[in-house]
Amino acid sequence: MTKTTLQQIWPDPAELSPEQMALQALRQEIDGIDDQLLDLFQQRLAVAAKVGRAKDAPQGPHVKLRPDREAAVMARMLARAEPENAEAVEALWRNIVGWGLARQGRLGVRVWAPVEPTRAYDSARQRFGSAAELKAERDPQAALAFAAEGKGVAVLAINAGDPWWMGLRREWSMLSVFEGFGGATPSSLAVGLIDPAALPGGHRVVVNAGGDAGDGSGASRWGLDTHHGWTLSLTDARLVPGGPEGCVGAVL
């Protein structure tokens, strides 16, 4: 390696301009912060592994997801973040939480979305992080069957020509909706073997016969899809999942 090349890699501090010296100092500061972040991230992963061992039996009936806890963590982080950093903080923490969960076993996610599949896939990736193993499914029933095994979850489009959600009152009644993607009126839903006590505290998801009007108690209801007199809807009524009102889960 020539002297000129060495000087390009490790310039003589005496030859640096004030601007170059200031930039070098900032880069060294970033390196120090990176070291701290790495140490803390690895410490968090170690604690996350202990959390997994501290939970109920790993062979239990529910997938190792706590949507209520994740929502609380995210809300706390966003409350502390500067407003201009909120989007970056949310994306970062989704991945941090996802890798922590992966210490308890990689989460499998099956996505069924015959219309705009990229949109549903991207929403699932953003929600579950890069640690999750995402795969597309051509059949919603296959995605639901995968979720019913308790090894992962399914993300399924609604208003896509298949009223798969009716099965949440029938053969897939063991599954719960725990997330909605696409804004205030979701275009897809995530379902899994979620502990009912761990469901988020937002709108309840209801599958029942009838329209999408209010139930007469002052609670509002928003229709998402219909099929042969059955309706998939959201309500702000505080219904109990699995009860006679047709509540099949909750979303934020």
N, C-alpha and C positions, 0 to 999 in steps of 0.2 A: 504494500500500500504506500503510495507516494506521500510526501510531506503535505502537498496541496490537498490531497484527499482527506488526510487526517485533520487538517485545519478546517475543512468543511464540516466534518463530523463533530470535532471538539475544538471550536475556535478558541484562540487565546483570549481570556477575559480582558486583557489590556487592549485588545483590538476591537472590542465591542462598543457600539455606540450606546448612548444612554437609553435609547428606545429599545435596542436589543437586550440590554441588561434588564430593563423593566419587564420585557416579555419573558426572558429566562426565569426571572423571579416568580412570575405568575405561573409558569409551567411547573416550577418546583412546588409551588403551593398546591396546584392541582394534583401533582403526584402524591403529596402528603395526604390530601383529602381522599384520593383513591385508595391509599393504603388503609386509612381508617374505615372507609366504606366496605372494603373487602373483609377486614377483620370483623366488623359488626354483622355483615351478611352471613359469614360463615358461622358466627356465634348464633345468629337467628336460626339458621338451618339446624344446628345441633339441638337447640331448644325445641324446634318444631318436631324433630324426631322423638324427643322425650314426651311431647304432648301426645303423639300418636300412640306411644306405649302406655300412656296414662289413661287413655280412653277405655271404654268398655271393650269387651272381647273383640279382637279383630275379625272374628268370624260372625259378628253380629249382623242383623238384618239390614242395617242402613249403610249407605255409602258414606265415606268419610268426608262429608262436606257439611259445613255449618254456615249456611247462607246468612243467618242472623249475625253471627260473629264476624263474618267477612264484611257485612254491611256496616257494622259498628266500627271496625278497624278503618274502613275506607272513609266513613264520615268523620272520624277523628283526624285522620291525616289531611283531608281536604279542608277541615276547619282550621288547621294549623298552617296550611300552605298559603303562600302569596297567591292572590287571584290569577295573576298572569302565569303562574306555574301549575295551576290546578290540573290541566289536561295531562301534562307531563307526569305529575305526581300520581294521578290515577293509573296511567299506563304502567308506570314503574311498579306501583304497589300491587297491581294485578299479577305481575310476573313474580314479585317477591313472595306473595301469598301462594301462588301456584307452585313455585319451587319448594316452599315449605311443605305444602300438601304432598308433593311428590316424594318427600322423605318417608311418607306413610304408604307409598305405593303410587305409581304413575296413574293419573286419572285418564280413562278412556272416554272420548266424546264422539258420538255418532251423529252426523248431521244429515237430515233429509230436507231438501228444499229444491223441488223441481223448477221453481221460478226464482230467478236471481240467486242461484246457489252461492255465488261469491259473497254476496251481502251477508247471508246467514253464516257462512263459513268464517268471514272476517269478524262478525259479531261474537261468534263462539271463541275465536282465538283471542280477541280482546278481553273477553270475560274470564276465560280460564287460564290465560297465559301461555307462554311458549313451552312450558313443561308438559302440558296436556297432549295426549296423542289423539289428534283429530282424524276422522275418516268419514268419507261420504257414504251414505246409504241410498240405494235406489228404491227401497221399500220402507215406508214408515213403520210397518209392523216389525220389521227386522230391527229397526232402531229402538223401538219400545221393548222388544224382547231382550236386547242387549242391556238396556237400563234396568230391566226387571231382575237381571242376574246379580245386581248390586256391585258390579265392578267398575261402573262408570255411569254416564248420563247420556241423554239424547236431547238434541236440539231439532225441533220440527217446525216447519212452516205451517201457518194457518192460512185459510182462504187459498189453498193450493190444489183444490180438486179432490181432496181426500179428507173426510171428517174423522181422522184418527182419534181426535180428542174425545169422541163419544166413548171410546174404549176405557177412558179414565173412570167411567161409572160402571164398567163391565169387567172385561177380562184383565184390564190393566189397573184395577182399582188400588193396587198396592203402591202405585207410583203417585208422586205429587209434583205439580208445577211449582217451580221455585225461582224462575227468572223469566223476564220478557225482554225481547230485543226489538228495536225499531221505534223507540219513543213511547209517548203516552198511550198510543194505540199500537200494541205490539204486532209485528208481522211474523214472529216466530216465538216459540216457548221452549224452555228447558225443563225436562222432567227427569226424576230419578227416585231412588228409594231413600227419600229424605226423612229424617226423624221429624215428625210433625212439630215438635217443640223447637226445632231449629229453623223453621220457615221464616222468611223475612216478614216484617211487620207492615207491608204495604197493602195494596188492593187484593181482595180475595178473587180467585178464579173459580167461576161457577159453570157447571154443565148441567142443564135441566131442560125440561119441556116448557115451552112458552116463549114470550118475547123478551125484549131487552129493557123494558120499562122498570121503574122503581118498584120495590116490593111492598110499598104502602107504609113502611116504617120511617120514611124520610131519607132512607139510603138511596143513593144513585146507582145506576147500573149502565154499563156501556157494552153494547154487543160487539163481538169480534168475528163471529162466524155462525152460520145456521145450516141445518140439514134436516129435512123431513120433520119439521116442527121442534127440533132440538136446537138449543142455543148455547154457544160458548160466549161467556161475558165476564166482565170485571165488575166488582161492586165494592163500595166502601163500607158495606155492612160487615160487622165483625163476626163472621161465620166460622164455625169449627170445621176443619177439614175432615171429610169422611162422614159428615152428618147428613140428615135427610134433605137439607137445602141444596145439596149437590156441589158443595165446595170441594174442589180438587187441588187446592194449593193457594199460593200467594206470590205476588211479585212486588218489587219495590215501586 
